[in-house]
């Protein structure tokens, strides 16, 4: 019998091509061409029906056709023998599912019956082809290739394990429900706060009240609120973990996870660094937070650790509340009239949205979630699809080109996998994480702005979905400054679609939905955490316009006392020329006219060759490029879309003096950080977005050899609407003088000996 079985398996393997075998090993399913619907191969057939055939012929087909599923089972069995790693992974997965069932078993006959049926169907689906989540739900499959099922996709293999509707609070997990009942818990206070219709209507007319406080580490904080009550607080000297109301097991796991940032003396006194302590106190109060001093080189990982702690704490509390109410409803068997006591959900399940720029950041966030749930316990938590996740979000060190000399901040930002188009859902329970969960079965969504934009879609598009954003209670936007270099429109598009009423019910039990969610007031309960590396008008506008949390807002506003001009090492005169503009809308045209009429004529002379024009905005770059072509000026240009060969050619022509002008975009400098050799004259068409780019570009002059230092020049255009960028370059005191002065031209000289 064994020989016959092995012979048939080998025959099955021989019928497959190399590509089909590779597809089976990589994806655990047959090629999409052979996808089955309802576990039957979709073969083109000509059916001849008799006139008397009123009943369905499915039974006859099932009897006459050989079972494709069993053959496919044998195929996968041969693959297991081929690869030892595959075999080990399958064993691990089986044990994981068994362990999950043991952990979630509650002794209830109904639940165990549901789980049995789910596991039974999982066994048949385990080796069968997994249907892809349709684009617009999860969006991992390429558009147009996945067949959309008529009903919403559910993964029967893991659905029962992670479903909040069919699970109950584990009695041995600790007093989660008792801690949630505590009135002093900030989570309970926040979600149970009831707004009145009058308060909502008054928001449009109420002036924003503000109050400033100075904290030891964060510095100058601005508390603000459009609601009547504005409460401020100062951080205590010492904090106890128990006073923070962390959900189990976070009290114990946080200490180990965060130990890398703590010295020996700090570990005994506080589990937080001074910065983390103040940040978490604001987060835990459920106020909106804008922190513009998060840098990848210095405190980026500290900040990531603390917001991941807050996010996982929020999800665990919310899920514990739902599971606890499930247990209460089951035990008490209350009637329909008492359902108002159990309003603990939103209109859709996703509660937390974390927006990060690159896959590497998403990888670190998930790794932090795993370590926060696992800690130092010997019992590992269940993480489904972990190998797939590491493969898609990890990076190969060999892929990075060697001998690249770049600044330290560049290396810190562009580390690992820097793909910016991704989205992934994660379902969280106390001892398990399900990655690649469908969006409507997820607790936490991690995505890039581009990844969300392709799902949300635009007006008029047939395939679009943004219902999963309807009940987001915690929005975290990390490294917001990088989105200025990617596409800020995607961030604005996301914010315009946050917390809207869903177009579909998605199977929600309306008797469990909180009243403020049904009233479409979710945006007043959403906490937004915004982290970036700089003060920028566009980021400030998002925080002031879209953050209307009932608890209020907290923004860190530390003026830069010393500007980045102090880091310019070359001896160079900096001429700042102020242009006048009537309003913000007219600044773009005013800058262009000022440059064309006042600045450019000074540089048209052949003596002023080797002139580099630094242009932050791509739209300004296109306008200047078209003007230079029209005027037939001797110039070349480099932008983020320029091919590598054209970049090399442009740099060569500029270095040799064959081209008098070089137009350079800020985004090209951000992504490449090339040193442009041959520069003798600098023109900043607009002040850089990143302050340190000013000193970097000025220091490029050091790469020019030949003793022309005495003839170097630098001209900077600015207006009163560039106050933040100007302060970051020259310092806040000098910026105030330059903006208020009657003189329109100001001179600075750096590198004097």
C-alpha positions in Angstrom: 0.0 0.0 0.0 2.8 2.4 0.9 4.7 1.6 -2.4 1.5 2.2 -4.4 0.9 5.5 -2.6 4.4 6.7 -3.1 4.3 5.7 -6.8 1.1 7.7 -7.3 2.6 10.7 -5.5 5.7 10.6 -7.7 3.4 10.4 -10.8 1.6 13.5 -9.6 4.8 15.3 -9.0 6.0 14.4 -12.5 3.0 15.9 -14.1 3.9 19.4 -12.7 6.2 21.8 -14.4 9.1 23.4 -12.5 7.2 26.6 -12.2 4.2 24.8 -10.7 6.4 23.0 -8.2 8.1 26.3 -7.2 4.7 28.0 -6.9 3.5 25.2 -4.6 6.5 25.5 -2.3 6.4 29.3 -2.1 2.7 29.9 -1.7 1.2 26.5 -0.5 -1.3 26.6 -3.3 -1.6 25.7 -7.0 -1.2 28.2 -9.7 -4.2 30.6 -10.0 -5.0 29.0 -13.3 -6.0 25.9 -11.4 -7.8 27.6 -8.6 -10.9 25.8 -7.5 -14.3 27.2 -6.7 -16.2 25.2 -4.0 -13.4 22.7 -4.0 -13.9 21.6 -7.6 -11.7 22.4 -10.5 -13.1 25.0 -12.8 -12.8 23.1 -16.1 -14.5 24.3 -19.3 -17.2 21.8 -19.9 -20.1 21.3 -22.4 -23.1 20.1 -20.5 -26.0 18.3 -22.2 -29.1 18.6 -20.1 -32.1 16.4 -20.6 -35.5 18.0 -20.7 -36.6 16.2 -17.6 -33.5 17.3 -15.5 -35.2 19.7 -13.0 -32.8 18.9 -10.1 -29.2 20.0 -9.8 -26.6 17.8 -11.4 -24.0 18.4 -8.7 -24.5 15.0 -7.1 -24.0 13.2 -10.4 -20.8 15.2 -11.0 -19.5 14.5 -7.6 -20.0 10.8 -8.2 -18.5 10.7 -11.7 -15.5 13.0 -11.1 -12.5 11.9 -9.1 -12.0 14.0 -5.9 -9.4 16.8 -6.8 -9.0 17.6 -3.1 -7.5 14.3 -2.1 -5.1 14.4 -5.0 -4.0 17.8 -4.0 -3.5 16.5 -0.4 -1.1 13.9 -1.8 0.7 16.6 -3.8 1.4 18.6 -0.7 2.5 15.5 1.1 5.2 14.9 -1.6 6.3 18.5 -1.1 6.8 18.0 2.6 9.2 15.2 1.9 11.1 17.4 -0.5 11.9 20.2 1.9 12.7 19.6 5.6 12.1 23.3 6.4 8.6 23.0 5.1 7.9 20.0 7.2 9.1 21.7 10.4 7.1 24.8 9.6 3.9 22.7 9.2 4.5 20.9 12.5 5.0 24.3 14.2 1.8 25.6 12.7 -0.2 22.5 13.7 1.1 22.8 17.3 0.3 26.5 17.2 -3.3 26.0 16.2 -3.7 23.2 18.8 -2.2 25.4 21.5 -4.5 28.3 20.5 -7.5 26.1 20.8 -6.4 24.9 24.3 -5.8 28.5 25.4 -9.1 29.7 24.1 -11.2 26.7 25.3 -13.6 27.9 27.8 -15.5 24.8 28.8 -18.6 26.0 27.0 -20.2 23.4 24.7 -21.5 25.9 22.1 -18.0 27.5 21.8 -16.2 24.2 21.5 -18.7 23.1 18.8 -18.1 26.3 16.9 -14.3 25.8 17.2 -14.6 22.1 16.1 -16.5 23.0 13.0 -14.0 25.9 12.2 -11.1 23.5 12.7 -12.7 20.9 10.6 -13.2 23.3 7.7 -9.6 24.6 8.4 -8.2 21.1 7.8 -9.8 21.0 4.4 -8.7 24.5 3.6 -5.2 24.1 5.1 -3.9 22.4 2.0 -6.4 23.9 -0.4 -5.8 27.2 -2.2 -6.4 30.2 0.1 -8.6 32.8 -1.5 -6.9 36.2 -1.6 -8.5 39.2 0.2 -10.1 41.2 -2.6 -8.3 44.4 -3.5 -10.0 47.2 -1.5 -10.3 45.0 1.6 -6.8 44.0 2.3 -5.3 44.6 -1.1 -2.3 42.3 -0.9 -3.2 40.5 -4.1 -2.4 42.1 -7.5 -5.4 43.9 -8.9 -7.3 42.0 -11.4 -5.9 38.5 -10.6 -7.8 37.5 -7.5 -11.3 36.3 -7.9 -13.7 38.3 -5.6 -15.9 35.9 -3.7 -19.6 37.0 -3.4 -19.3 37.2 0.4 -16.7 38.9 2.5 -13.6 36.8 2.9 -13.1 34.9 6.1 -10.2 32.7 7.0 -11.8 29.8 8.7 -8.5 28.5 9.9 -7.9 31.3 12.3 -11.3 33.1 12.4 -12.7 31.3 15.4 -9.4 31.8 17.4 -9.3 35.5 16.9 -13.0 36.3 16.6 -14.2 38.7 19.3 -17.8 37.5 18.9 -17.2 33.8 19.6 -14.5 34.1 22.3 -14.8 34.9 26.0 -12.5 36.3 28.6 -10.1 33.8 30.0 -10.6 33.5 33.7 -7.0 32.7 34.4 -5.7 35.8 32.5 -6.0 38.1 35.5 -8.6 40.6 36.6 -8.8 42.3 33.3 -12.5 43.1 33.7 -12.0 44.4 37.3 -9.3 46.7 36.2 -11.5 48.0 33.4 -14.3 48.7 35.9 -11.9 51.0 37.8 -13.2 54.5 37.3 -9.7 56.0 37.4 -8.6 54.1 34.3 -8.0 56.7 31.5 -9.3 54.2 28.9 -12.6 53.7 30.7 -13.0 57.4 31.4 -12.4 58.2 27.7 -14.7 55.7 26.1 -17.5 56.2 28.6 -17.4 60.0 28.4 -20.8 61.2 27.0 -21.0 64.3 24.9 -24.2 66.2 24.5 -25.6 67.5 21.3 -25.2 71.1 22.4 -21.4 70.6 22.9 -21.0 69.2 19.4 -22.9 72.1 17.9 -20.8 74.6 19.9 -17.5 73.4 18.5 -17.9 75.3 15.3 -18.3 78.6 17.1 -16.2 78.0 20.2 -12.8 79.7 20.2 -9.9 77.5 20.9 -8.6 78.0 24.4 -4.9 77.5 25.0 -2.5 77.3 27.9 1.3 76.9 28.0 3.3 74.8 30.4 7.0 74.0 30.5 7.9 70.4 31.2 11.5 69.2 32.2 12.2 67.2 29.0 9.6 68.0 26.4 10.0 71.7 27.0 7.3 74.2 26.0 3.9 72.5 25.8 0.8 74.1 24.4 -2.5 72.7 25.8 -5.5 73.5 23.7 -9.1 72.5 23.3 -12.3 73.6 21.5 -14.5 72.2 24.3 -15.3 74.3 27.3 -13.1 72.6 29.9 -9.3 72.8 29.4 -7.3 70.7 31.9 -3.6 70.8 32.1 -1.2 68.8 34.3 2.5 68.5 35.1 4.4 65.2 35.2 5.1 63.7 38.6 8.7 63.1 39.7 8.1 59.4 40.2 5.5 57.1 38.5 4.5 53.6 39.4 3.6 51.2 36.7 0.4 50.2 38.5 -0.8 53.8 38.4 -0.6 53.7 34.6 -3.3 51.0 34.4 -1.4 48.8 32.0 -3.2 45.7 30.9 -1.6 42.3 31.6 1.1 41.2 30.7 2.5 44.6 29.8 3.6 45.5 33.3 6.2 42.8 33.3 7.1 42.7 29.6 7.6 46.4 29.2 10.6 46.4 31.6 12.5 43.9 29.5 11.5 45.3 26.1 12.6 48.8 27.1 15.7 47.8 29.0 18.0 48.8 26.1 17.3 52.5 26.7 17.8 52.4 30.5 21.0 52.6 32.4 21.6 50.5 35.6 20.4 53.2 37.9 17.3 54.0 35.8 16.1 50.4 35.7 15.5 50.4 39.4 13.9 53.8 39.6 11.7 54.0 36.5 10.9 51.7 33.6 10.8 54.7 31.3 13.4 57.1 30.1 12.7 60.7 31.0 11.4 61.4 27.5 9.3 58.3 27.4 7.8 59.1 30.8 6.5 62.5 29.7 5.3 61.2 26.3 3.4 58.3 27.8 1.7 60.5 30.4 0.3 62.6 27.6 -0.6 59.5 25.5 -2.2 57.8 28.5 -4.4 60.8 29.1 -5.9 60.3 25.6 -5.1 63.8 24.5 -3.9 64.4 20.9 -0.1 64.9 20.7 2.2 66.6 18.3 5.9 65.9 18.9 8.1 67.5 16.2 11.5 66.5 17.6 11.5 62.8 16.8 14.6 62.0 14.8 15.7 58.6 13.4 19.2 59.2 14.6 18.6 60.1 18.2 15.3 59.3 19.9 13.3 57.5 17.1 13.4 54.1 18.7 12.5 55.5 22.1 9.4 57.1 20.7 8.4 54.0 18.7 8.7 51.8 21.8 6.4 54.1 23.9 3.7 54.6 21.2 3.6 50.8 20.6 3.1 50.3 24.3 0.2 52.7 24.3 -1.3 51.1 21.1 -1.1 47.5 22.4 -2.4 48.6 25.8 -5.4 50.2 24.2 -6.2 47.2 22.1 -5.9 44.7 24.9 -8.2 46.8 27.1 -10.8 47.2 24.4 -10.7 43.5 23.5 -10.8 42.5 27.2 -13.9 44.7 27.6 -15.6 42.9 24.7 -14.7 39.4 25.8 -15.7 40.1 29.4 -19.1 41.3 28.2 -19.4 38.2 26.1 -18.9 36.1 29.2 -21.4 38.2 31.2 -24.0 38.0 28.5 -23.6 34.2 28.3 -23.8 33.6 32.0 -26.6 36.0 32.8 -28.6 35.3 29.6 -30.0 38.8 29.7 -32.9 39.9 27.6 -32.8 42.4 24.7 -33.8 45.3 26.9 -30.5 45.1 28.8 -28.2 45.3 25.8 -27.4 48.9 26.4 -25.1 47.8 29.3 -22.8 46.1 26.8 -22.1 48.9 24.3 -18.3 48.3 23.9 -17.5 48.4 20.2 -17.3 50.6 17.1 -19.1 50.1 13.8 -16.1 48.2 12.5 -13.4 46.2 14.4 -10.1 48.1 13.5 -9.3 50.4 16.5 -5.7 51.5 15.8 -4.1 52.8 12.6 -0.3 53.2 12.6 1.0 55.1 9.5 4.7 54.5 8.9 6.7 55.4 5.7 8.6 52.2 5.0 8.3 48.4 5.5 11.2 48.4 7.8 9.3 50.6 10.3 6.3 48.2 10.0 8.6 45.3 10.7 9.9 47.0 13.9 6.4 47.8 15.1 5.2 44.2 14.8 8.4 42.9 16.5 7.7 45.3 19.3 4.1 44.0 19.6 5.4 40.5 19.8 8.0 41.3 22.5 5.4 43.3 24.5 3.1 40.3 24.6 5.8 37.8 25.1 8.4 39.4 27.3 10.7 37.0 29.1 8.1 34.2 29.5 9.1 30.8 28.4 5.8 30.2 26.7 6.0 31.8 23.3 3.0 33.6 21.9 1.2 32.5 18.7 2.2 34.5 15.7 0.5 33.3 12.5 2.2 34.0 9.1 5.4 35.1 10.8 7.7 33.6 8.2 5.8 35.2 5.4 5.9 38.6 7.2 9.6 38.4 7.8 10.2 37.5 4.1 8.1 40.4 2.8 9.0 43.1 5.3 12.6 42.1 6.1 15.6 43.0 4.0 18.7 41.2 2.7 21.9 43.0 3.8 23.6 41.9 0.6 21.2 43.9 -1.4 22.6 47.2 -0.1 25.4 48.5 -2.3 28.7 48.6 -0.4 31.0 51.6 0.1 28.2 54.2 0.1 29.3 57.3 2.1 26.2 59.0 3.3 25.4 61.2 6.4 24.4 59.4 9.6 20.8 60.6 9.5 20.4 59.3 6.0 21.6 55.8 7.1 19.2 55.9 10.0 16.2 56.8 7.8 16.9 54.5 4.9 17.7 51.4 6.8 16.3 48.0 5.9 13.4 47.5 3.5 12.4 51.0 2.2 9.4 50.0 0.1 6.7 52.6 0.6 3.6 50.7 -0.7 2.2 48.3 1.9 -0.6 47.6 4.3 -1.2 44.8 6.8 -3.8 44.0 9.4 -3.2 42.3 12.7 -5.7 40.7 15.1 -4.5 40.8 18.7 -5.4 38.6 21.7 -3.5 38.3 24.9 -1.4 35.4 23.9 -1.6 35.5 20.1 -1.2 37.8 17.0 -2.7 37.0 13.6 -0.8 38.8 10.8 -2.3 39.4 7.4 -5.8 39.4 9.0 -8.5 40.8 6.7 -9.0 44.5 7.6 -12.5 44.0 9.0 -11.1 41.2 11.3 -8.1 43.2 12.5 -7.5 45.3 15.6 -4.5 47.1 14.3 -3.7 48.3 10.8 -0.2 49.2 9.8 0.2 50.9 6.5 2.0 53.6 4.4 0.1 56.6 3.0 0.4 55.2 -0.5 -0.8 51.7 0.6 -3.9 53.3 2.1 -4.5 55.6 -0.8 -4.7 52.7 -3.3 -7.4 51.1 -1.1 -9.4 54.3 -0.3 -9.4 55.3 -3.9 -10.9 58.5 -5.3 -14.1 60.0 -6.4 -15.6 58.1 -9.3 -13.5 55.0 -8.9 -15.4 51.7 -8.9 -13.2 49.8 -6.5 -12.7 51.8 -3.3 -13.2 51.1 0.4 -12.7 53.3 3.5 -15.3 51.8 5.9 -12.4 50.2 7.9 -11.4 53.7 9.0 -14.8 54.4 10.5 -14.1 53.4 14.1 -10.4 54.1 14.4 -9.9 55.2 18.1 -6.1 55.7 17.9 -4.3 57.2 14.9 -0.5 57.2 15.0 1.3 59.0 12.3 5.0 58.4 12.7 7.9 60.2 10.8 5.4 62.7 9.3 8.2 64.8 7.8 9.1 61.9 5.4 5.6 62.1 3.9 6.4 65.6 2.8 9.1 64.0 0.6 6.8 61.2 -0.6 3.4 62.7 -1.3 1.6 64.8 1.3 -1.6 64.6 -0.7 -2.0 61.0 0.5 -1.9 62.1 4.1 -4.6 64.7 3.5 -6.7 62.2 1.6 -6.4 59.8 4.5 -7.5 62.4 7.0 -10.5 63.4 4.9 -11.7 59.8 5.1 -11.2 59.1 8.8 -14.2 58.3 11.0 -16.9 58.5 8.4 -20.0 56.5 8.7 -19.5 53.2 6.9 -21.5 52.4 3.7 -22.0 48.8 4.8 -22.8 47.1 8.1 -20.0 44.5 7.8 -21.9 42.2 10.1 -21.8 44.4 13.2 -24.1 43.8 16.2 -25.6 47.3 16.6 -26.7 46.5 20.1 -23.0 46.4 21.0 -22.0 49.7 19.3 -21.3 52.7 21.5 -23.8 55.5 21.1 -21.2 58.1 20.2 -20.1 55.9 17.3 -23.7 55.5 16.1 -24.1 59.3 16.4 -21.1 59.8 14.0 -19.1 61.4 16.8 -16.1 59.1 16.5 -13.7 61.8 15.4 -14.2 63.6 18.7 -13.1 60.4 20.5 -10.2 59.6 18.2 -6.7 60.2 19.7 -4.1 61.3 17.2 -0.4 61.0 17.9 1.7 62.9 15.4 5.5 62.5 15.4 8.0 64.2 13.1 11.4 65.7 12.9 10.5 69.3 12.2 8.0 72.1 12.7 6.3 72.5 9.3 3.3 74.5 8.3 1.6 71.6 6.5 2.0 69.2 9.5 0.8 71.9 11.8 -2.3 72.4 9.6 -3.2 68.7 9.8 -2.9 68.8 13.6 -5.0 71.9 14.1 -7.6 71.1 11.5 -8.2 67.3 11.9 -7.5 66.8 15.6 -10.7 67.6 17.6 -10.4 65.2 20.5 -12.7 65.9 23.4 -9.8 65.5 25.8 -7.9 68.3 24.1 -4.6 68.6 22.2 -0.9 68.9 23.4 1.7 70.3 21.0 5.4 70.6 21.7 6.6 74.1 20.6 10.3 74.6 21.3 11.7 77.5 19.2 15.1 76.8 17.7 17.6 79.1 19.4 20.5 78.3 17.2 20.0 77.7 13.5 21.6 75.2 11.1 23.6 78.1 9.6 26.0 77.6 12.5 27.0 74.2 11.0 28.2 75.8 7.7 32.0 75.1 7.7 33.0 77.1 4.6 33.8 80.8 4.5 30.8 82.1 2.7 28.7 85.2 2.6 24.9 84.4 2.9 22.7 87.1 1.4 19.0 86.7 2.6 16.6 88.7 0.4 13.1 89.2 1.6 10.3 89.4 -1.0 6.8 90.8 -0.3 3.6 88.9 -0.8 0.0 90.1 -0.1 -1.2 86.7 1.1 -0.2 83.1 1.3 -1.9 82.2 -2.0 0.2 84.7 -3.9 3.6 83.7 -2.5 4.3 81.2 -5.3 3.9 83.8 -8.1 5.6 86.5 -6.0 8.7 84.3 -5.5 8.9 83.4 -9.2 8.6 87.0 -10.3 11.1 88.2 -7.7 13.6 85.5 -8.9 13.2 86.2 -12.6 13.3 90.0 -12.3 15.7 90.6 -9.4 17.9 87.5 -8.8 18.5 85.9 -12.2 19.8 89.0 -14.0 22.7 89.1 -11.5 23.8 85.6 -12.5 23.4 85.7 -16.2 26.9 87.0 -16.7 29.4 84.2 -17.7 31.5 85.2 -14.7 28.8 83.8 -12.4 29.1 80.2 -13.8 28.7 77.0 -11.7 25.5 78.3 -10.1 23.4 75.7 -8.2 19.7 76.5 -7.8 18.2 74.6 -4.9 14.4 74.2 -5.4 12.3 72.5 -2.6 9.0 72.2 -4.5 8.8 70.0 -7.6 6.1 72.3 -9.1 8.5 75.3 -8.8 11.2 73.2 -10.4 9.0 72.5 -13.4 8.1 76.1 -13.7 11.7 77.2 -13.6 12.8 74.5 -16.0 10.3 75.6 -18.6 11.3 79.2 -18.2 15.0 78.4 -18.6 14.2 76.4 -21.8 12.1 79.3 -23.1 14.8 81.8 -22.5 17.4 79.4 -23.9 19.7 79.6 -20.9 22.7 77.3 -20.6 21.5 75.0 -17.9 20.9 71.4 -16.8 18.6 69.9 -14.2 18.3 67.0 -11.8 15.1 65.8 -10.1 13.9 62.7 -8.3 12.6 61.3 -11.6 15.9 61.8 -13.6 17.5 58.6 -14.8 20.9 57.7 -13.4 22.7 58.1 -16.7 21.2 61.6 -17.1 22.2 62.5 -13.5 25.8 61.5 -14.2 25.8 63.5 -17.4 24.3 66.6 -15.7 26.8 66.5 -12.9 29.7 66.1 -15.4 28.6 69.1 -17.5 28.1 71.2 -14.4 31.5 70.3 -13.0 33.3 71.0 -16.3 31.5 74.4 -16.6 29.7 73.4 -19.9 26.4 74.2 -18.2 26.2 77.5 -16.3 23.1 76.6 -14.1 22.0 73.4 -12.4 18.5 73.1 -11.1 18.3 70.6 -8.2 15.2 69.5 -6.4 15.0 68.9 -2.6 13.5 65.5 -3.0 16.5 64.3 -5.1 18.8 65.5 -2.3 16.7 63.8 0.3 16.8 60.4 -1.5 20.3 60.5 -2.9 22.5 62.9 -0.9 24.9 63.3 -3.8 27.7 65.9 -3.4 27.4 68.2 -6.4 31.0 69.1 -7.2 31.9 72.3 -9.0 29.5 74.6 -7.2 30.7 78.1 -6.7 27.4 80.0 -6.4 24.3 78.9 -4.5 20.8 80.1 -4.8 18.1 78.8 -2.4 14.9 79.5 -4.4 13.1 78.7 -1.1 14.3 77.8 2.3 14.8 74.0 2.7 12.2 71.8 4.4 14.9 70.2 6.6 17.0 72.8 8.4 20.2 70.7 8.2 19.9 70.5 4.4 20.9 74.2 4.3 24.3 73.5 5.9 24.7 70.3 3.9 24.3 72.1 0.6 26.5 75.0 1.6 29.2 72.6 2.7 29.2 71.1 -0.8 31.4 74.0 -1.8 34.3 72.3 0.0 34.3 69.7 -2.8 35.4 72.4 -5.2 39.1 72.8 -5.5 41.1 75.5 -7.3 41.2 78.4 -4.9 37.9 80.1 -5.9 36.9 80.5 -2.3 36.9 84.3 -2.5 34.3 84.3 -5.2 31.8 82.0 -3.6 28.3 83.4 -3.1 25.0 82.3 -1.5 21.6 83.9 -2.0 18.4 82.9 -0.1 14.9 84.0 -0.9 12.3 84.2 1.9 9.0 85.9 2.9 7.1 86.5 6.1 5.3 83.2 5.5 8.5 81.3 5.8 9.0 82.2 9.5 9.3 78.6 10.7 11.9 77.6 8.1 13.8 80.8 8.6 14.0 80.4 12.3 15.3 76.8 11.9 18.1 78.1 9.7 19.2 81.4 11.4 17.6 81.0 14.9 14.4 82.4 16.3 15.8 85.8 17.5 17.5 86.6 14.2 14.5 85.4 12.2 12.3 87.8 14.2 14.6 90.7 13.5 14.8 89.9 9.8 11.0 89.7 9.4 10.4 92.9 11.3 13.2 95.0 9.9 12.6 97.6 7.3 15.6 96.4 5.4 14.9 93.7 2.8 18.5 92.4 2.5 20.5 90.7 5.3 24.0 89.4 5.2 25.7 86.6 7.3 29.2 85.4 6.9 30.2 82.0 8.1 33.6 80.3 8.5 35.5 83.5 9.4 39.0 83.0 10.7 
